[in-house]
Amino acid sequence: MAYYVEAESKLLREKFEAIVLGWEGVTKKTLFGSPSYAAGSVNFAMLVTGGIVLTRLDEEQRDRLLEDPNAGYFAAHGRIMKRWVRISIGDVSEIERYLPWITASYAAARGE
């Protein structure tokens, strides 16, 4: 199962990268066949078709984000990853409203 299809998510990737690749220490790599983003060597986000997965939110941040109807736990290879939250993005302009959580995941990956 492919988690990311470039033909369906190119605009999302471009918008996300325009934001995060300018942040200090951010690098891009591949995780589960998807573009993923790290601060140093610590992953903080991954793109999936139609969404963003945040990997470094603390419990309170996850709980707040999971109140959003567009958010849910990420499932990989049939396993629910309760520390990772997937945000469904229908329009790339929606990324802006999730910036506080994206920034929080980045900061946690940096050890801040």
C-alpha positions in Angstrom: 0.0 0.0 0.0 1.4 3.4 -1.0 0.9 6.1 1.6 1.9 8.9 -0.8 1.1 9.4 -4.5 2.9 12.5 -5.9 0.4 12.9 -8.8 -2.3 13.4 -6.2 -0.3 15.4 -3.6 2.1 17.6 -5.5 0.4 20.8 -4.5 0.3 19.8 -0.8 4.0 18.8 -0.9 5.0 22.1 -2.6 3.0 24.2 -0.1 4.3 22.3 2.9 7.9 22.4 1.7 7.6 26.2 1.0 6.9 26.5 4.8 9.2 24.0 6.5 12.3 23.7 4.3 13.2 27.3 5.3 13.3 26.4 9.0 16.6 25.9 10.6 18.0 22.4 10.3 15.1 20.9 8.3 16.0 18.1 5.9 13.8 16.0 3.6 14.0 12.2 3.4 11.7 9.3 2.7 9.7 7.3 5.3 7.2 4.6 4.4 7.8 5.7 0.7 6.5 9.2 1.7 8.3 12.6 1.9 9.3 13.2 5.5 10.9 16.1 7.3 13.4 16.0 10.1 15.0 18.6 12.4 18.5 17.3 12.5 18.0 13.5 12.6 14.6 13.5 14.3 11.5 13.2 12.1 8.7 15.7 12.9 6.3 15.3 9.9 5.5 13.1 6.9 3.2 13.7 4.0 0.6 11.1 2.9 -1.8 11.4 0.0 -4.3 14.0 1.1 -2.7 14.8 4.4 0.1 15.5 6.9 1.3 13.2 9.7 2.9 14.9 12.7 5.1 12.6 14.8 6.4 14.7 17.7 3.4 16.2 19.5 3.1 15.8 23.2 0.0 14.2 24.7 -1.8 17.5 25.3 -1.1 18.7 21.8 -2.2 15.4 20.3 -5.4 15.5 22.3 -6.2 19.0 21.2 -5.5 18.3 17.6 -7.6 15.1 17.7 -10.6 17.2 18.6 -10.5 18.5 15.0 -12.7 16.4 12.7 -9.9 16.3 10.1 -7.5 14.6 12.5 -7.0 11.0 13.6 -4.3 8.5 14.4 -2.0 7.4 11.6 -2.2 3.7 10.7 0.8 2.0 9.1 0.9 -1.6 7.9 -2.3 -2.3 9.9 -1.0 -0.9 13.1 -2.4 2.3 14.7 0.4 4.6 15.8 -1.1 6.5 18.7 1.8 9.0 18.9 1.4 10.1 15.3 -1.6 12.2 14.2 -2.8 12.4 10.6 -4.4 15.6 9.4 -6.6 15.3 6.3 -6.0 18.3 4.0 -8.7 18.9 1.3 -7.3 22.2 0.1 -3.6 23.3 0.5 -4.7 26.6 2.0 -5.8 24.6 5.1 -2.2 24.0 6.0 -2.1 27.5 7.6 -4.6 26.6 10.3 -2.5 23.6 11.4 0.8 25.6 11.6 0.7 25.7 15.4 0.8 21.9 15.5 3.4 21.6 12.7 5.6 24.1 14.5 5.1 22.3 17.8 6.2 19.0 16.2 9.2 20.7 14.7 10.2 22.3 18.0 9.9 18.9 19.8 12.1 17.3 17.2 14.7 20.0 17.9 14.5 19.3 21.6 12.9 22.7 22.4 
